[in-house]
Amino acid sequence: MYKNRIIELLARKLAGEATKSELEELNDLITGYPDSVYYEEFLEQLWLSSEGQTDLPDVDQAYLLHRLKFRDEFGHKEETQKITGFKKYKNLIGIAAILLVIVSAALLYYNRSDKFSPDTQIVAGKGIRKKIKLPDGTIVWLNSDSKLSYESSINQKKKRIVYLVGEAFFDVAHHKSHPFIVRTDKICVKVLGTAFNIKAYPIDKKSEATLIRGSIELSVNDRSEQKILLSPSEKFALVEDKKVIHVKSSPSPDVPKDITLTIQHVVPVRIGNNEYIEETSWRDSQLVFQNESLEDLKPKLERWFNVQINFETEQAKSYRFTGVFKNETIEETLKAMQLIKPFNFKLKEHDVIIY
């Protein structure tokens, strides 16, 4: 595993045991796996806080601590030449034991620091859209019927992690050594500083990530080893359908699924004399849709207007519409759609019946 090799080389570097070729190998590994830069910081903290907790002689340990503290003043030659003033490790078992302790402690520290324990949740109910600023400076627009969970100390974390249910637009504050990660129940997006939209409503078959600026690394939760990189104006979509299997015995809880992954360019929707970006228009309080059936529009209209829609006719479900609505009510919206396709509706408080 490359992680264990990186930590082993870092430990040898801190102990003054790394050769020139090992230092070069370490640099190549860190270049190939950028996240590993955190390991060096963890090891340094462990090493600096380990005084009195190792079997090293006091003089030797004092030298190592001094060397670590003033490492910038030591040249490359000093790193690779024979170190004087303390005893060299010659016992391979001893070296292996020390490395094992450091590797285990570093991995434990890393896992503990990466633990996600949200203590803050922002909720935008149906018919509500919110704009918030996270402690790290990231701006988030939260769409209707959405929730965003995060730690109040997010600005102090190695990884800035948030959990999204619903839809949100993120304008992420750039922090080179502190990646920003958005988790949903189906996908995970990792960035440093960029602007993008994520749509991941639990009741929707489709989850989407749309990149506006910068770059993002995306993975599907049950296929985390596969990484997908998006460029500006590209959209990723995951469509998940459960297969229907007829069995005589009790069905397995692990129902097989058909998963379709697509990457497309974002194409503006032209309505009248104006163009709109359908995926992000909601941020400007504009509900935009293109050639969508009324059945597919149902959850969008329900979230946007805080209503419950029921169909009493199957034909109306298949009617397709293209349009944009800004400040209209649900009644005004449905009346405008009636001019395009023939259907009737009844409205009572938050209930809509289409017949």
HELIX and SHEET records of a PDB file:
HELIX    1   1 TYR A    2  LEU A   14  1                                  13    
HELIX    2   2 LYS A   20  GLY A   32  1                                  13    
HELIX    3   3 PRO A   34  SER A   36  5                                   3    
HELIX    4   4 VAL A   37  LEU A   48  1                                  12    
HELIX    5   5 ASP A   58  LYS A   69  1                                  12    
HELIX    6   6 ARG A   71  GLU A   73  5                                   3    
HELIX    7   7 HIS A   76  THR A   80  1                                   5    
HELIX    8   8 LEU A   92  SER A  113  1                                  22    
HELIX    9   9 ILE A  154  GLN A  156  5                                   3    
HELIX   10  10 SER A  281  ASP A  284  5                                   4    
HELIX   11  11 LEU A  294  PHE A  305  1                                  12    
HELIX   12  12 GLU A  314  LYS A  317  1                                   4    
HELIX   13  13 ILE A  330  GLN A  338  1                                   9    
SHEET    1   A 5 THR A 120  ALA A 124  0                                        
SHEET    2   A 5 SER A 146  TYR A 150 -1                                        
SHEET    3   A 5 ARG A 160  ASP A 171 -1                                        
SHEET    4   A 5 ILE A 139  LEU A 142 -1                                        
SHEET    5   A 5 LYS A 130  LYS A 133 -1                                        
SHEET    1   B 7 THR A 120  ALA A 124  0                                        
SHEET    2   B 7 SER A 146  TYR A 150 -1                                        
SHEET    3   B 7 ARG A 160  ASP A 171 -1                                        
SHEET    4   B 7 PHE A 180  ARG A 183  1                                        
SHEET    5   B 7 ILE A 187  VAL A 191 -1                                        
SHEET    6   B 7 ILE A 216  VAL A 220 -1                                        
SHEET    7   B 7 ARG A 223  LEU A 230 -1                                        
SHEET    1   C 7 THR A 120  ALA A 124  0                                        
SHEET    2   C 7 SER A 146  TYR A 150 -1                                        
SHEET    3   C 7 ARG A 160  ASP A 171 -1                                        
SHEET    4   C 7 ALA A 195  ALA A 200 -1                                        
SHEET    5   C 7 LYS A 206  ARG A 213 -1                                        
SHEET    6   C 7 GLU A 234  LYS A 242 -1                                        
SHEET    7   C 7 LYS A 257  HIS A 265 -1                                        
SHEET    1   D 2 VAL A 269  ILE A 271  0                                        
SHEET    2   D 2 ASN A 274  TYR A 276 -1                                        
SHEET    1   E 2 LEU A 287  SER A 293  0                                        
SHEET    2   E 2 ARG A 320  PHE A 325 -1                                        
SHEET    1   F 3 GLN A 308  PHE A 311  0                                        
SHEET    2   F 3 ASP A 351  ILE A 354  1                                        
SHEET    3   F 3 PHE A 345  LYS A 348 -1                                        
END                                                                             
